[in-house]
Amino acid sequence: MGRFHYGRGITPCQPPDLAMTQPPISRFSVPSIESLPSDIKERILAVQEKSGFVPNVFLALARRPDEFRAFFAYHDALMEKEGGLTPAEREMIVVATSGANNCQYCVIAHGAILRIRARNPLIADQVAINHRKADLSPREMAMLDFALKVSLDAQDIDESDYQALYPHGFDDEDIWDIAAIAAFFGLSNRMVNFMSMRPNDEFYLMGRLPKGTH
């Protein structure tokens, strides 16, 4: 599976008149791709080549290059590492906690990635609304219970929360990953919401229909 990233983007080759007709992707100004430092420009163009569009989060955060680099370095360290959590489980944590934080952008963007990685067109909607009613395994249910407690009530975590995870095959490193993903996307959710960032249209249909279905 190729790398997926989040994000409605204006591509470098998009005609100016078309760009003018689209709603803004953020209430803050977005730099042109050509004006960016070379490392950030190269990353954005690589994402465009792989995904076919530029996720809006890349363009919106690029107005502050140092923060862009720090944000995506931590994102990649959590979401693209080897470990006990599957790629689909990592995305499930993002969707569940982003739903709880009322983050439209992250639910829509990571919901698309979750549908693809879980090979399940229904799972993202279920998890975003109420994971306790979703079609999940006991392992996934326990994982999301803990992730949401980290996201919403971290001050109440105690040893019983750890003990509830061990029978499902999670070790302490996995538990750290669950918590760190929930915490990192709490930051992401708040950044996206204060910027009024719009999701890319491309995300809405990704992973919903089998390939070749129109």
N, C-alpha and C positions, 0 to 999 in steps of 0.2 A: 504494500500500500504506500502510495506516495505521501509526501508531507502535505498536510492541510493547514491553512492559516485562516484567521478570522477576517472578517470584514465587510459598499457601493462605490466603486472607485471610478475616477476619470483616468483613463489610460493615457500614456504619453502621446499616442497617435490619434487620440479622439479629436474630431473637429471642434473648434472653439464654439461654433453656434450650437452644437449639440450639448456641450458642457454647460452653456448658459441656460438651457431649458431644464436642467436637472435641479431638484432641491439641493440645498447645501448639505454636505455630509457632516458638518459640525458648525456650531455657532462661532467657533474660532477660525481664523484664516488658515488655509492649508497651503503649504509651499508647493511650488512647481517641482516636479521630479528632477528636472535638469539643474535646479539650484541646490540640491542636497549634497552633503558630503558623499564621496565616492562609495564608501562601504554601505551606506544606507540606500543610496540609489541602486547599487548592484543587488542588494537584497530584495528591494521592491520589484525590480525588473525580473528577478528570478522567480518570485512568487507569481507575477503576472504570466510568465511563460508557462509555469506548471499548472496554474489554476485557470488561466484564461481571462482573469480579471484581477484588479488590485483591491483587496479587502480594505474597506475604509479605515480601519484602525491603523493601518500602516501610514496612510496619508495624514490622518489627524495627529498622530503622535510624532510624526517627523518634524513638526514645527519646533520641537525641542530635542535636538539630536542626542544629547547625553542621556536624557530620560528614555528616549527610544531604545538606545543600546542596552540600557540597564533593564528595561521592561522585557525586551525580547530575549535577553540572556537568561533571565530568571524563568520566563515562559518556557524556553527550550529545555532548560535544566529540569523542569518538572514534567513537561508533557512529552518529551522525546527521549527520555532515559530508558534504559533497561531496568527491570525490576519486577516485583510481584504483581503489580497492577497491569492489566491489559490496556492497550490504547483506548478501547471502548469504555472500560471502567473509568479511566481518567476523564474522558469527555462526559461521561454520565455525572461525575461529580460537578463538573463545570455547569452543566445544564440545570441540575437540581438546585445548586446554591445560587445560580444566577436568577432562576425563577423566584426563589425566596427573596432575593434582593431586588426584584422587579426591574431587571436589566433586559430590556427588549433586545438590544444588539447582541449580547452574549448568548441569550437563549436561542435566537434565530441562527446566528453564525455557528455556534457550537452544536446546536441541534442538528444542523445539516451534517456536520462532521460525525456526530454520534450515529445518525441514521446509516451513514456509509460504513463506519467502522463496526457497528453492531449488525450490519446487514438486516436491519429491521426498520421499516418505514413508519412504525407506530411509536416506537419507544421514546423518542425525544419529546413528543407532545405529552405523553403520559408522565414522564419524569418531571417535566417542567411545571406541571400543574399540581400533582400530588403523588410523590413517589410511593406512598403507602398504598395507593390504589393501582399502581402500575404492575405489569406482568414481569416481575423480577424474581430472581433466585434468592434464597435466604442470604447468600453471601452478598449480593448486590444491595439487598434491603438493609443489612447491617452496616455496610459501607456508607450508604447514603444517610442513614440515621446519624452516624458519627459525623459525617461531613457537614450536615445541617446544624448539628449542635456546635461544631467549631464556628460555623458561619454566623449563627444567631445567638448562641448562649455559651461561648467558650469559657466564661467564668465558672460555669457549673460542671465542667468536665472533671471526673474523678476516676479512680482506679476501676470502678465498675464498667465504665465505658470501654476501657481497654480489654477487660475480661470478656466483654460481649463480642469482641472482634476475633480473638484468638481461635475459637472453635471453627471459624470459617476460613482458616488458612492464612490469615494476615499475621505478619510478624511486626516487630517494632519499627522496622524501616518502612514497611508498607503503611503503617499507621501514620508515620511522619509524612509520607507522601500524600495520603488522604487529607491530612490537616493542612499541609502546605499549599496544596492545590485549592482547597476551600478558601484559605486566607489570601492567597495571591489573587484569586478572582474576585474576592471581596473588594480589593483595590481596583481591579479592572472594572467591576460593575459600577463603582462610584465615579471613576474617571469618565467612563462612557456616558453615564447619566448626566453629570454636570456639564459635559460638552454637547449634550443633545445629539449624540452621534447616530446617524441613520444606518441601518443594515443595508448591505448590498441586495438588490433584487435577486441576484443569482442564487443566493442561499435558500430562498423559500422552497424551491422545488427539488433541491439536491437530495438524492437518496429516497425520494418518495415513491418513485415508480421504477419498475424493472427496466434495465437497459433495453432500448428499442421500442419502449411503449410511448405513445404520443397522446 
